[in-house]
């Protein structure tokens, strides 16, 4: 038992590292992935680049999203983005991170 005594600080540091850094990041990543999987037509989103838009449709494999981002001269501006570029979902004008 005395031989293991010098390793207890390392084990404690490892546990602290896991619970303060790794575990919250895994939960955040899982929440964001769940949000990406549940996107649907009509949802308002914000991309990683800061583009705000409303989902018009998705490709069959759901990796590409067609957004409308505004109007110019009464014509809708449409942009196609990859699903992984979505950062936030907007509800009621407020950003909802990874819901």
N, C-alpha and C positions, 0 to 999 in steps of 0.2 A: 504494500500500500504506500509506503514511503517513497518508493521509486516513481509512483505516478503523481506525487505531490507537485513537482515542477510543471506538469502539464495542465493543471487546473486553470491557471490564468489564461492559457491559450484556448482552452475549451470554453471558458466564460466569454472571452472576446469573440469567438466564433458564434456562440449563441446570441450575443448582443447584435452582432453584425447581421445575422439571419433575421431576427425579429424586428430590427429597426430599419433595415435597408431592403433585403431581398423579398421578404414576405409581403410588405405593402406594394412593392413594385409588381409582383406577380398578381396580386388582387386587382391592381389598376389595369394591367394588361388584359386580364380576363374580362373585366367589366367593359373595356373598350372593344374587345373582340366580339363580345355579346351584342353590343350596340351596332357594330358593323354588320353582323349577321341578320339583325332584325330591321334594317333599313327598308323602307317601302316607298312606293310612289306617293308623292304629296308631302313627304317629310322635308323640313327645312334644315339645311346643314351648313357647316363652315368647314372649308378645307384647310389643310396644313399651311397653304399659301395665303390664307385670309379671304378667300373667295366665298361670298355668301350666296346661296341659291336654294332653289326648290327642286326636288327630284321629279323629273318627268317620266323616267323609265329606266330600266336596267337591261343589260344584255342577258342572253339566256344562261350563261355561266355565272352571272351576277358579279363579274369582276369589273365591268365598266358601268358607269352611271351617267345618264344624260341629265344635265341641270339646266334650268332657266335662271339666268342671273340678272335680268333686267330687260328694259325695252329702249330702243332707239328708233325714232320716227315710226312709232306704232308697230315695230317689228321686234319679236322676242329674240333675245340673245341667248343662244344655247351653247353649252360647253359640255364636252365629254371628258370625264375624269375616271381614274381608277378608284376602286373601292378603298384601297389602302390610303388614299389621299384625304379621306374624311377624318377630321379631327374632333368635331363637336356636332351634336344634334341640338337644334334650337326648338324650344317649346315656349310659346307665349312671348317671343322676343328675347328670351334669356338662353344663354348657353348652358347645355347640360352635358357635362363631360362623361363620355363613355357609359351612359345609362343603358 
